[in-house]
């Protein structure tokens, strides 16, 4: 068993997609990606899971509109900030 913040998985996936979509020089920096992820994760609640059942229940929550909106809001905010100062 492993303790994992499920929010990290969701945020990393969202950041990867957004940086690939932007496809600018600064988006290829691993440090920029980590900076963006840290900013987002510091502003969103953690979703810790241990079991497969916990993963499934959290995955269901991921489909909620507010969950997606919160991640998108923080993603936009973090990308703007890192883009100004990569």
Secondary structure as UniProt FT lines:
FT   STRAND          4..5
FT   HELIX           6..22
FT   HELIX           25..28
FT   HELIX           30..43
FT   STRAND          48..49
FT   HELIX           52..62
FT   HELIX           65..84
//
